[in-house]
Amino acid sequence: MQITHREQIKAAIRMKFGSLGAFEIARELPLRSVTDVLRGKPNRRTTTAIAKEVGCDVDHVISLCSESAIATDSAADESAHGKKLAGAK
């Protein structure tokens, strides 16, 4: 399976381990580190474990998660900007 979105990473891990937390425990990773990586906060050991588990390159995992972090930040900025405009007189 070609991983094209970070949600596919989460789904693949959950299908095999039941939860991201169970994967972290099984691989002796820090608590919530998978979520952090998926949100664009890289951790070398966790990113390497994720890449190995889903069968793709570490750089590919990083690029997918970085793109999603940029999209999330942009949406938050637009939302905050929209609220300021709506409240302005």
LINDADA-V21627 format. One record per residue. SS is DSSP state (H for helix, E for strand, - for the rest). PHI is phi as a letter, one per 30 degrees, with the letter a starting at -180 (none if undefined). OMEGA is omega as a letter, one per 30 degrees, with the letter a starting at -180 (NA if undefined). Layout:
ss:SS phi:PHI omega:OMEGA
ss:SS phi:PHI omega:OMEGA
This chain:
ss:- phi:none omega:l
ss:- phi:d omega:l
ss:- phi:d omega:a
ss:- phi:b omega:a
ss:- phi:a omega:a
ss:H phi:d omega:l
ss:H phi:d omega:l
ss:H phi:d omega:l
ss:H phi:d omega:l
ss:H phi:e omega:a
ss:H phi:d omega:a
ss:H phi:d omega:l
ss:H phi:d omega:a
ss:H phi:d omega:l
ss:H phi:d omega:a
ss:H phi:d omega:a
ss:H phi:c omega:a
ss:- phi:j omega:l
ss:- phi:a omega:l
ss:H phi:d omega:l
ss:H phi:d omega:l
ss:H phi:d omega:l
ss:H phi:d omega:l
ss:H phi:d omega:l
ss:H phi:d omega:a
ss:H phi:d omega:a
ss:- phi:c omega:l
ss:- phi:h omega:l
ss:- phi:c omega:l
ss:- phi:d omega:l
ss:- phi:e omega:l
ss:- phi:i omega:a
ss:H phi:d omega:l
ss:H phi:d omega:l
ss:H phi:e omega:l
ss:H phi:d omega:l
ss:H phi:d omega:a
ss:H phi:d omega:l
ss:- phi:c omega:l
ss:- phi:j omega:l
ss:- phi:c omega:a
ss:- phi:d omega:l
ss:- phi:b omega:a
ss:H phi:e omega:a
ss:H phi:d omega:a
ss:H phi:d omega:l
ss:H phi:d omega:l
ss:H phi:d omega:l
ss:H phi:d omega:l
ss:H phi:d omega:a
ss:H phi:e omega:l
ss:H phi:d omega:a
ss:H phi:d omega:a
ss:H phi:c omega:l
ss:- phi:i omega:l
ss:- phi:b omega:a
ss:- phi:d omega:l
ss:H phi:e omega:a
ss:H phi:d omega:l
ss:H phi:d omega:l
ss:H phi:d omega:a
ss:H phi:d omega:a
ss:H phi:d omega:l
ss:H phi:d omega:a
ss:H phi:d omega:l
ss:H phi:d omega:l
ss:H phi:d omega:a
ss:H phi:d omega:l
ss:H phi:d omega:l
ss:H phi:d omega:l
ss:H phi:d omega:l
ss:H phi:d omega:l
ss:H phi:d omega:l
ss:H phi:d omega:l
ss:H phi:d omega:l
ss:H phi:d omega:l
ss:H phi:d omega:a
ss:H phi:d omega:l
ss:H phi:d omega:l
ss:H phi:d omega:l
ss:H phi:d omega:l
ss:H phi:d omega:l
ss:H phi:d omega:l
ss:H phi:d omega:a
ss:H phi:d omega:a
ss:H phi:d omega:a
ss:H phi:d omega:a
ss:- phi:d omega:l
ss:- phi:c omega:NA
